[in-house]
Amino acid sequence: MAFFNKKDIGSYTDELLMKEIERGNATAFNLLYERYSAKLYRYLFRLLYNDAAKAEDFLQEVFLKVLNAASSFDTSQKVSTWLYSIATNMCRNEWRNNTNRQRLMKQFEPWEHHSGKSINDLLDEKKWNKVLYEIMQKLEDVEREIIQLRFQQELTIREIAAITGLPEGTVKSKLFYLLKKMAKQLKTNPITIL
């Protein structure tokens, strides 16, 4: 068994951390959590209609799954892709089982305002967000998921394909047509509503 200190393990790749987690190394688990918890929380928060409590619960469940499945993790794949796949599948299950979905969608506000802007900027941003929100709500779950993964999580086409289970060509095609569709809707939907 190799001996190492926290500084040494901090330079490990995610895949090496997974091997250490499989061996029961709590430091490795904590480092993996530090690397991904904030990003995964934001991703879950958006996919779960801005429900902070549910996003936090799902985040904890993702990392419980990591602990439980550490021995079966395939180190030839990227840990980040695996984590996002777990999170995505959990959200898909939630969408299928959610009897209160309509209530949650009414509460969903996709973009938050930042302080320090003029009142005119805030009003324009509010109008823009309302129109964009309405367009996003018309998308299918998988379409919204692809948009979120690409533009908010900034994942590659390959990573999105691995997470969604779609071929890379399908992801590229969907992104192209989604952006075209959204641009057309933005053109035909003037931003005049507060």
N, C-alpha and C positions, 0 to 999 in steps of 0.2 A: 504494500500500500504506500502510495506516495504521500509525502508530507508537504504541506504548502501553507502559506499564510493568506490572509484576506487580500493583501495586495496582489499576490500571485494569481489568485482565482479571479480577481477583478478583470484581468486581461484575457480570460477564457472566452472563446466563442460561445454563442448560445448553445450550439450542439454539444460542446464539451461540458457546459453547465448541466445539460440534460443528463449526461452520463453520471455526473456527480450527484444530481438529484436522485437518480436511480439507486445510487449507493447510500442514500439517506443523508446527504450533506445539506444541512439547513442553510448554511451560508450561500451555497450555490442557488438554492431556491429563492432566498431573499434577494440575491443579485438579479435573477431573472425577473422577479416581481418588480424590482426597482426599474429595470429596463423597459418593461412593457405595460405596467399597470395604468399609467396616466393615458397613454395612447389608446389602450383597449377600453378604458373607461369612457373616453370621449366618443369612441366608435359606438359602444353599446348605448350610451346616452342618446345619440342621434337616432339609432335604429329602434330604440325603445320609446320613441316619441317624447324625448326630454324628461323621462321619469328618472330622477336622480336616485331614488331609493332602489328601484328595480335595476338600474344600471350597476349600482354598487353590489347588489345581491348577485347579479350575473357575473360580475368581475370576480367575486370570491369563488363562485362555482367554476369558472374557467380554470382558476388556479388549483382548485381541488381536483379537477379532472387531470391537470398536469401532474399532480402528485400521484394520483391513482393510476395514470397511464404512462408514467415515466419509463417503466421497464419495456413497454411496447412501442416507444417512440422510435421511428425510423430515422437515424441520424444522417441519412443521405438527403433528407428534405430539410427545408429551412424551418427553424422554430417559429419565426414570425408568421409564416404562412399557416403553420399548424395552429397557432394560437388564434389567428383571425378566422380560421375554418371552424374551430370549436365555437367561438363567439357567434359567428354567422349562423351556424346550425342551431344553436340555442335560441337565437332570435327568430329563426324560421319556425321553430316549434312553438314559440310564444305567439307568433302571428296566427298560426293555425288554431291554437287552443284559446285564443283570447276572445272571450264573449263580450268584453267591454271595449272592443276596438274602436267603435265609432266615438265613444265618449273620450277616449284618449286622443284620437286624431283632432278633436275640437280643441284640446288643450295644447296641442303641439305647436310650438313656435320655433322654427328651425334656426334662426340666427338671432343672436343677442346684440343689443346696441352697446357701443363702447362710449365711455364718457369722454369729455373734452371736445366734442363736436358742436358746431353751431346748430341752432334750432332748425335752420333750413336743411342742413346736412342730415340731421336726424329724421326730419319729415320725409326727405327724399329716400333715405335708407329704409324707412318704415314702409313707404309705398313699394319700393323695389322688393323688399322681403315678402310683402303680402302677395304680390304677383308671382314671385318665384315659388313661394310656398304653395300657392294654388296650382301652379304647374306641376310641382313635385308630387302633390297629392293625387294627381291624375295618372301618375306612373304606376306600373305594377311594382310589387315589392322587390322583385329581382332587378328591375330597372333602377329603382331608387338605391338599392344596395350597390349596384355597379357605379353609379354616380358618386355615392358616398365614398366608396373604396378608392376611386380614381382621384377625385378632386379634394376630398377632405382628409383622407388618410395618405394620399399621394403614393399609392401602391402601383407597381408595374402591371402591365397587361398579363404577364405570366403569373404574378402573384394573385391577381384577381381571378384568373382562370382556375388556379388551384383552389382558391377559397370557395368559389361558386360552383365548381365542378363542370364548368362550361369550357369548350375548346377555346384556345386563344383567338382564333379567327372569329368565333361567335362573339366574344367579348369586344373585339375591335369593331366588328360590324354593329353591334348593339350600341356601343359608345358613339359611333359616327351618326347613326340614325337618331339616337336620343338627343344628341346635341343639335342636330338639324331640326328635329321636332320642337325642342325647347326654344331655339332661336326663332322659329316661325311663330310660336305661340307668344313670345315676347314682343314680336313685331305687331301682331294682331291684337295684343292686349295692352293698350296704352296705360301708362302708369299715372292714373288720375285719381285713384281712390285712396283715402287716408286709412 
